[in-house]
Amino acid sequence: MARTATIRRKTGETDIDLSIDLDGSGAGTRESGIGFLDHMLDLLAKHSLIDLTVRAKGDLHVDDHHTSEDIGIALGQAVDQALADRAGIRRYGHFTLPMDECLVTAAVDLGGRYAFEYHAPIAAAKIGTFDSELVEHFWQSFAANARCNLHVVLHHGRNAHHISECVFKTTARAIRMAAESDPRSDAIPSTKGVL
């Protein structure tokens, strides 16, 4: 069974078409209108091995907030939809990733309930023209709509670009682990029998 999803999100602030294949290779195109976010989405696709295509038009004359938030929402909805009843997945994933002076750990539970803990502060207010606070907001929007627990911790790091990259790569690797098919079980990974 294909683990794919397509989400169309159209609001007064954004117009987004997003599609994923959880069992892909990281293929697809990312066209958000925000260069830095496209770079982060490229990293997300590459390290999660999720095929990800995003086409977004947003109110960038205001700022990058609505577009970043709504892509996070649409991606979370797509992952939730593609996982269906979540039978046969590992459910839990975690990864610690070094990138230059940065070290980040991400842990995820794709168990159908939302919780979000984010402890990866970026001292610089901007990364180029991108508001650095949107890194956290993107992942919060994703987690709420993927119905997952997501914990992200920056152990150390200084460079704003590196921290952001490290967060996206690490979280992508944790999602990849959690969403992978479990070769030992095709059951729903819960003693309740439902997620």
C-alpha positions, 0 to 999 in steps of 0.5 A, a space after each residue: 500500500 502506497 504511503 502517500 498524501 496530497 494536501 491543498 491548503 488555501 487561506 486568505 494568506 497562503 495557497 499551498 499544494 504539497 505532496 509526499 511519499 513516505 517511502 521515497 528517496 528525497 525527490 521533489 521540488 520545493 518552491 515556497 518563495 522563501 529561499 532559506 525555507 526551501 533550503 531547509 525543506 531540501 534538507 528535510 526531504 534528503 535526510 528523511 527520504 520522503 519525496 516532498 513537493 511543495 508549491 506555495 504562494 503566500 503573503 510574503 509582502 507581509 513577512 515569511 510567517 504565514 507561509 512557513 506556518 502553513 507549510 508546516 501545517 500542510 506537511 504535518 497533515 500529509 504525514 498524518 494522512 500517509 501513515 493512515 492507522 500507523 500499523 506496521 511502523 516503528 512509531 518511535 525515532 530519535 537521532 543526535 546529529 553533529 554539524 560543525 559546532 552544533 549538536 542537536 537531538 530530536 525524538 519523535 513519537 508518531 503515536 497520534 497525540 500532540 506534544 512539543 518541546 523545543 529547546 534549540 534557541 537561536 541567538 540571531 533574530 535573522 538568518 539572512 532575511 528569514 526570522 529565526 523564530 520561524 524554525 521553531 514555529 514550523 516544527 510546532 505547526 508540523 507536530 500539531 498536525 502530524 499528531 506526534 510528540 516532538 522533542 528537539 534539544 540543542 546541546 551546543 551551537 553558535 551559528 544561526 544557519 548551522 543550528 537551523 540546518 542541524 534541527 532540520 536534518 536531525 528531526 528528518 532523521 528521527 521522523 525517518 526512523 519512526 515512520 519506517 516499516 518495522 520488519 518484525 511487526 505489521 501490527 499497530 504499535 500500541 498495547 491499546 490496539 489503536 493509535 
